[in-house]
Amino acid sequence: MIGCSSTDSVNDKTSNNKAAETTSVGKEIAFSNDMLKEGLKKNASVDTGMFDGVYHSWKGTPYRLGGTTKKGIDCSAFVQVGYSSVYQMMLPRTTLQLVKKGRKVSRSSAKEGDLVFFRTGRNTRHVGIYLGNSEFMHASQSKGVMISRLDNPYWKRHFWQIRRMPK
């Protein structure tokens, strides 16, 4: 099978149970220091958050091989929808067609909007959209549209490459 695939054993975005450090702003609002750092980091880049609307609109949509709607979508169709929405450009429909486009970039130079590719099986590939901070959004076979981390052991083991599409 050549297509998108992920595993049921992926365990991402779990909540951290340790006590959060907070910073008070005035008397009415308190933010965790992690929230402030993340907000400052996001505001430092002009392109950060471009895919937020796409993600929130599709979050939780179930995975369906060959699917292209909110009733079910596969990884390459989700990438195609994301790029169409954010960049108004149409990308190829399959993962193997996508991996032939753009140019390869290193993990350290990855930027929001780059495509992240994985080899999840002998003839199976998977793709998602890099969001920054080692996170990518994708249509997972087990959990549907979600955000995962590149440093998750499963994705780290199956990582293939990152490609930057011409925009």
N, C-alpha and C positions, 0 to 999 in steps of 0.2 A: 504494500500500500504506500503510495506516495501522497502525502497530505499532511495535515496538521495533527499533532498528537501531544498530549501531556499525560501526566500520571495522577492517580488518585492519592498518591502519597505526598504531594506538594502541600506544605503547611506554611503559608505566608501571612503576613500582616497580623500576627497575633498581638494582643495587647500586652504591654509590659506591666507587671504587677508591682514594681518597685515604686516607692513614694516619689512623686514628682517635685522637683524644686520649683518654686514659683517666684515671680517678681510682681510686685504690686505697682499699678500705674494709677496715681491718684488714690481715691478711697473706694472707687466703685468696681474697678476691673482688676482681675489678677490673671496673668498668663503664666503657663509653665515656661521655664527657660528654654526647653526644647522647641516650644511653639515660636518663641521670639527668634531663636536662631534660624529656624526654618523659614520664617517670614522674611528675615533679613536676607537670607540666601536667595529666596525666590525673587525678591525685589532687586537683587543685584544683576539679574539677567533680563534683557528685554524680551526674550523668547519664552521664559518660564511660564508654565501654566497654559500654553496654547491648547493642549489636549484635554484640559479639565472638563469642558462642556461635553466633549465626545465621550469621555469616560463616564461621567455621571448620567448621561443619557442612555448608555448601553450597559452599565454596571449590572451584573447578575444575569444578563441575557444568557440562556443556555447555549452550550456548544452543540452544533450540528454540522457534521461533515457535509460540505457543499451548500450549507445554509448562508443566506444573505439578509435575513430579516430579524426582527426582534423576537420572533418565535424560535429562532435558532441561527447561530452564525459560526463559521469556522474562523481560524486564525487569520488566514490571508484575506478573507472578505472583511474582517474587522479592521485590518490594516488599510485596506482599500477605502472603507468608509471613513476612517480617521483622516487619511490624506485628502480625500475628496472634500471633507468638511473644513479642514484647517487650511489647506493649501490650494483648494479648488483644482486639484490635478488628479487624473485617473492613473492608478498604478495597475500593473498586471494582476491577474486574478489568482495565480497559484504561487505557493512558496518557492518552487523551483524557478519560476519565471522571475520572481522578485529578486532572488539572490544573484541574478545576472545583471541587475540594474545598479546604477550608482557606483560609488567607489568604496572600497574596504577602508575602515578606520580602526584604530586601536581602541581598546576599552578606555584608556586614559584620556583619549580625545573625543569620546562619544558626547554628543549633544542631544538635547531634546528633539525628537522627531526622527532620529536615526532608527534604522530597523535592526532589530536584534534577532539573529538566527540561531537555531538549535538543531542538533541531530538527535532525535529522541528514540530512534530505532534504526534498524538496518537500512530501510528504505523510507523512513518517515522523517519529515522536517517540520519545524514549528517556527513561527515568526511573531514578533510583537513590536511595539513602538516604545523606544527608550524615552523615559520621562526626566532623567537626571537622578543624581544621588543613588545610583545603582538600582533604580526601579524601572520597570517596564510594564505596560498594560498589554493584555492579550486575551484571546478567547481560549480558556483552559478547558480541556476535555472533561475534567471532573467538576469544575466549579463555574464554568461559563466565563463571562467577561470579568476580569479582575486585575489587580496590580500585584506583581511578584517582584522579588529581589534577585539580582544576578548572583548575589553571594549565598543564596539558598543552595544547600548541597545538591539538590536535584538539578537545578538550572546550571550551577557551576560545572557539574559533571558533563552535561550535555551541550554546553556552550559551543557554538561553531564560529560565528563572526558577527561583526557589526558593519552595516553599510549605510552610507549617506546618499540619499537620493538628491538629484538636482532639483532645485525648486524654482 
